[in-house]
Amino acid sequence: MTTDATLFKRKFFPDVSTKDWNDWRWQMANRITSAADLDRIFTLTAEEKAALTAPDAFPAAITPYYASVAFSSPEVRRTVLPVPAERTELAGETSDPLGEEPCMVAPGLVHRYPDRVLFLTTEYCSTYCRYCTRSRLVGRNSVPSRPSEKRKACWLKAFDYIRKHPEVRDVLVSGGDPLTMEDGDIDFILSSLRAIPHVEMIRIGTKTPVVLPMRFTPALLKMIRKHHPVFFSVHMTHPAEITPEAAKACVKIADAGIPAGSQTVLLKNVNDDAGTLKELMHRLLKVRVRPYYLFQCDPISGSMHFRVPVKKGLEIVDKLRGYTSGYAVPTYAVDIPGGGGKIVLATDRVVGRDGDFLLLRNFEGKLCRYPDYEA
Ligand code: SF4
């Protein structure tokens, strides 16, 4: 099949064999990171060039595969190429908006909620998103995808903490992107967690299906199956990401018995309209990924140009609910800065009461009476 990625490869990587192109390790080793290489493909604007070369800038990195997506989609391009606005920090913005650092109970292990922990296993991603909540951690060093001995020692401390805390029944393995690591390293993490009897559920947070779809080899999926129940929280942004390659990866994930839910960040001039989000959610359902969360963009330093007012977010979700399958409507939520947790955002449908009837407004704005007898 000739896909956009195939055409892109012919144009910009003509000497690379198809075998290499479809090899996730080749994609990782050939991430596009320099201003010169990005310019060769994207013809950078003066603003993008200035942002890329600014001192201390959050690094840029894109797999050649995902560059093919960003090349054909101006919206996806915005999510991976920097602009000078990233240098402007507004009041309320911070490098650790979710307040994870104060809740670290072991290196890389955040324990905030009673029965679950967030386990930051790596600081590496194959592609860096400009609005990354963990940009204080990820991509800051030119760390290899193989974890160092120091990093592995941190994992052992995290396992030890979880072992000693029987209340932890759910572990979210995240980073960075854990699926950028070798199968053996991922297997070590999952086996160590599975050896702890009270860990019931393991989730892996990843963007790999859309930025590195060739990562889903039979060997990786066979290894993950050993550790079920394992769930994926897949970071998806725009319908253009659901290419034939990404769709194939998602179907393989589902066939391996891994339930996958999507997490989407609402981003200005990227996906902040009902049509775009509806198309994304429909495409996700077709490849058996359940739309799960739609998040407000966290107030990470320099993210103002991505943030959408909550009022607009509510209007967008109201244009989905009732107008498409309930399965296609993600839960809209904000993660409260400083560790306040997630709060679900929804338009209040309860208008008032008339005796034994509750007055509700339906998706079309029509006032409805619902029998509701108060004791
Ligand atoms: S994939 Fe996630 S962790 Fe990696 S850069 Fe994007 S938002 Fe950050």
Residues whose N, C-alpha, C, O or C-beta is under 5 A from the ligand:
A	BS01	SF4	C125 T127 Y128 C129 C132 T133 G175 G176 K207
